[in-house]
Structures are given as structure tokens and as C-alpha cells.
Amino acid sequence: MTKKLVIIFISGLLLNSCKDIEKTNSNVQISNENNWSIQKLKDRAIQHLDSSKWDKELFIQDIETYNKYSDIFNSYPLNKSPFPVDKYDYAVSSIPFTIEKDSIIFKGVRIGEYENPESEKVIDKLTLLILSNDKDLEENTLVESRNYPYLTAQGIFKVTNNEYDWVFLASPDGFSTLLINMKLFDLRFGETIIIYPQMDKSFLYDQLEESPNNYEDFEDFKKVILNNSIIKQQIISEKKIK
């Protein structure tokens, strides 16, 4: 429990740090930055290499945070070490959730970005679910804004007989991927991924073009998941973990 609380604290600290930067450096970005061309992405990469453009205050803060909580950062699939970046104006989101009906339990997480720094609207880029049937399934997620304009995240799901490590990357040009236990998903073909752990420690999966972005209420998205005929077949499978 202590570890979970520390992870929650770190996630909040990182997100709050990002929002502080948004307020102080809002003039850094140009108005049409949502339209990222290859040249603009290349220019951004070059800016990261220029130490005169680094956000040094943020870099020092990240070093201090890492030194305090390095064991937590090391527990993720990829160790999150501090690194310098150019100033940016970006806010990211990680929302854990549960879908439950009778004895069926899905644990999941939504990864996204805020429409703009002042907005309360989140645009989901990944919805990852795992059929666990375990209310106490351990799930930890770290979403990262430092790679702006790329959205990155990683996490861990621990089920009764296995562990699922995942890493996510979304590019502003529309290309995004999820790698989970070495299975690669190209999310251009569906941003909702469902994992079905099996008793023999293998897993099956579905990829859906459904997204919480398509619904005003997330509860409506949950209903769509539970009523999907393909998902229903996986739910009743005798080979899934109990």
C-alpha cells in the first residue's frame, strides 16, 4: 500500500510540475503547433540538443525527484531517469478504471492529453483493459510529458498467474503503438486494446476502433465493451484465468 501511495504522489507531482511549466512558459509555443510536420518534428529534436534552450529548473527538479524515488521509477518496465528537454506547454492524463458486471471484472487505464493547457477536456490516445476477475489486481501507470510533442506512458498489470508490462508511444503525426509483453499493436487500427490472460500464462487479445472519445459519458463506453459479441465469447471461455 505504501508503494502505491508513493507512486500516486509521484504521478501527481509530475503532472503538477507540467502544469506549472504551462503557466510560466505559455509563450514558448506557436499558435499552430498542433499541425506537426516532419520538418517541425526535426526542428524540435534539434532544440532538445541545444543546452541553451533546456528548461534547467525542470531538469534540476526531475533529478531531485528521481533521487528520492528511484526505487519506484526502477520498478516500471523502463527506468525513468532524468533528462533535459526544451521548454514545452503540454498536459497529460492517466485515468485508471474498472468495468464490472456480476463476476466479470476488467481493469484498465486511459492514457491521453489535454486538448490545451487551459482545457479540462482530455483526448484519449489509448484505452487498455485486462480481464482479471480480480478486484485487487495491481495496476501501476506512469504517463510522461517530457517527450513532448510525443505522448509516452508505461505500466504494469499483475494478475494471479502472470505480469503484463506495457509501453505506449503516440506521435503527433497520428502514428501510435502499444507494446505489451512483446506483442506490438499499431493503434492506427484501433486505440482500445483488451487483454485476456489464459490459465497456461499465454494471452489472447482484441483491438477495437471504439474509443471513449466517441461518447459523452464513459459509462456508455463501458456498456459497449460489455455488450460486444466478441468480448462476450472471451468472457465465457473456460481457458481464461479465473
C-alpha positions in Angstrom: 0.0 0.0 0.0 2.9 2.4 0.8 4.4 1.8 -2.6 1.1 2.6 -4.3 0.7 5.8 -2.4 4.2 6.9 -3.3 3.5 6.1 -7.0 0.3 8.2 -6.8 2.2 11.0 -5.2 4.9 10.9 -7.9 2.4 10.9 -10.7 0.7 13.9 -9.1 4.0 15.7 -8.7 5.0 15.1 -12.3 1.6 16.3 -13.6 1.6 19.4 -11.4 5.2 20.2 -12.5 4.0 20.0 -16.1 1.1 22.4 -15.4 3.4 24.9 -13.6 5.5 25.0 -16.8 2.4 25.5 -18.9 1.6 28.7 -16.9 5.1 30.1 -16.9 6.1 29.2 -20.5 2.9 29.6 -22.4 4.6 32.0 -24.8 7.1 29.4 -25.9 4.7 27.6 -28.3 3.4 29.0 -31.5 -0.3 29.1 -32.2 -0.4 26.4 -35.0 1.7 23.9 -33.2 -1.0 21.2 -33.4 0.0 20.8 -37.0 3.3 18.9 -36.7 5.1 18.4 -40.0 8.2 16.3 -40.4 10.3 19.4 -40.5 8.8 20.8 -37.3 9.4 17.5 -35.6 13.0 17.6 -36.8 13.4 21.2 -35.5 12.1 20.1 -32.1 14.6 17.2 -32.0 17.4 19.7 -32.7 16.1 22.1 -30.0 16.4 19.3 -27.4 20.1 19.0 -28.2 20.7 22.8 -27.6 21.6 23.2 -23.9 20.8 26.9 -24.1 17.1 26.0 -24.7 16.8 23.5 -21.9 14.4 24.1 -19.0 17.1 23.9 -16.4 14.8 24.4 -13.4 12.6 21.5 -14.5 15.7 19.4 -15.1 17.0 20.0 -11.5 13.6 19.2 -10.1 13.5 15.9 -12.0 16.9 14.9 -10.7 15.8 15.6 -7.1 12.6 13.7 -7.6 14.4 10.7 -9.1 17.0 10.6 -6.3 14.1 10.5 -3.8 12.0 7.8 -5.5 14.5 5.9 -7.7 13.2 2.5 -6.5 9.7 3.4 -7.7 10.9 4.6 -11.1 13.1 1.5 -11.4 10.0 -0.7 -10.9 8.5 0.2 -14.2 9.3 -1.7 -17.5 11.6 1.2 -18.4 13.6 3.1 -15.8 12.6 6.7 -15.8 15.9 8.6 -15.4 16.0 12.4 -15.6 17.0 14.1 -18.9 17.0 17.7 -20.1 14.4 18.9 -22.6 13.4 22.2 -24.3 10.7 24.2 -22.7 7.2 23.0 -23.5 3.5 23.6 -22.9 1.7 20.2 -22.5 -0.5 18.4 -20.0 -1.1 14.6 -20.0 -3.6 12.3 -18.4 -3.8 8.8 -16.9 -7.1 7.6 -15.6 -7.5 4.1 -14.1 -10.9 2.5 -14.3 -12.8 -0.7 -13.6 -15.6 -2.4 -15.6 -17.6 -4.8 -13.5 -20.7 -6.9 -14.1 -21.6 -9.8 -11.9 -18.4 -11.8 -11.5 -16.7 -10.2 -14.6 -14.1 -7.6 -13.9 -12.0 -5.6 -16.3 -9.2 -3.4 -15.0 -8.0 -0.7 -17.3 -6.3 2.6 -17.8 -6.9 5.5 -20.2 -3.9 7.5 -21.5 -4.4 10.8 -23.1 -3.6 14.5 -23.4 -5.5 17.7 -22.6 -6.9 19.5 -25.6 -4.9 22.5 -24.5 -3.3 23.6 -21.2 -6.3 25.6 -20.1 -8.9 22.9 -21.0 -10.5 20.3 -18.8 -11.1 18.1 -21.9 -8.9 15.0 -22.3 -8.4 13.4 -25.6 -7.8 9.7 -25.1 -5.0 8.1 -27.1 -5.0 4.6 -25.6 -7.6 2.6 -23.7 -6.0 -0.6 -22.3 -8.1 -3.2 -20.5 -7.3 -6.6 -19.0 -9.8 -9.3 -18.0 -8.8 -10.1 -14.5 -11.8 -11.1 -12.4 -9.8 -9.7 -9.5 -10.8 -6.5 -7.7 -7.4 -6.4 -6.1 -5.4 -6.6 -9.3 -2.3 -4.5 -9.0 -2.0 -1.8 -11.7 0.6 1.0 -11.9 1.0 3.5 -14.6 3.4 6.3 -15.4 2.5 8.8 -18.1 5.2 11.1 -19.3 5.0 14.6 -20.7 8.8 15.2 -21.1 8.8 13.8 -24.6 6.5 16.4 -26.0 5.1 16.5 -28.7 5.2 12.7 -28.3 2.9 11.2 -25.6 4.6 8.3 -23.8 3.4 6.1 -20.9 4.2 2.7 -19.4 2.8 0.5 -16.7 2.3 -2.9 -15.2 -0.7 -5.2 -14.6 -0.2 -8.1 -12.2 -2.8 -10.9 -12.5 -3.0 -14.1 -10.5 -0.5 -16.1 -12.6 1.4 -13.5 -14.6 2.6 -9.9 -15.1 1.9 -7.7 -18.1 4.4 -4.9 -18.8 3.5 -2.3 -21.4 5.0 0.7 -23.1 3.0 3.2 -25.2 4.0 5.9 -27.7 1.8 8.3 -29.6 3.3 10.6 -32.3 1.7 13.9 -33.3 1.6 12.7 -36.9 -1.1 10.1 -35.9 1.1 7.0 -35.5 0.9 5.3 -32.2 2.0 1.9 -30.8 1.5 -0.2 -27.7 4.0 -2.9 -26.8 2.7 -5.3 -24.1 4.7 -8.4 -23.2 6.4 -8.1 -26.6 3.1 -8.1 -28.5 3.0 -4.9 -30.7 -0.2 -3.1 -31.5 -0.4 -0.5 -34.2 -3.1 1.8 -32.7 -4.0 3.4 -36.1 -6.2 0.3 -36.4 -7.9 0.8 -33.0 -7.0 2.6 -29.8 -8.8 0.2 -27.5 -6.8 -3.0 -26.6 -8.2 -5.8 -24.5 -6.0 -8.5 -23.0 -7.4 -11.9 -21.9 -4.9 -13.8 -19.7 -5.1 -17.6 -20.0 -4.6 -20.3 -17.5 -1.4 -21.5 -19.3 0.1 -18.0 -19.0 -0.4 -17.1 -22.6 -2.9 -14.3 -23.5 -5.4 -13.6 -26.2 -6.4 -10.1 -27.3 -8.8 -7.8 -29.1 -8.3 -4.5 -30.8 -11.3 -2.2 -31.2 -11.9 1.0 -33.1 -14.2 2.0 -30.2 -12.9 4.8 -28.0 -14.1 6.8 -25.0 -13.6 9.8 -27.3 -16.8 8.7 -29.2 -19.0 9.0 -26.1 -20.2 11.9 -24.0 -20.3 9.6 -20.9 -17.7 7.0 -20.2 -20.4 4.7 -18.8 -21.8 4.4 -22.3 -18.3 3.2 -23.5 -18.4 0.6 -20.7 -21.7 -0.7 -21.9 -20.4 -1.1 -25.4 -17.5 -3.2 -24.1 -19.7 -5.5 -22.1 -22.2 -5.9 -25.0 -19.6 -6.6 -27.6 -20.2 -10.2 -29.0 -16.5 -11.0 -29.5 -15.7 -9.9 -26.0 -18.6 -12.0 -24.6 -17.1 -15.1 -26.2 -13.8 -14.4 -24.4 -15.6 -13.8 -21.1 -17.2 -17.3 -21.1 -14.1 -19.1 -22.2 -13.0 -21.9 -19.9 -9.3 -21.2 -20.7 -9.2 -17.7 -19.2 -7.8 -17.2 -15.8 -10.5 -17.4 -13.0 
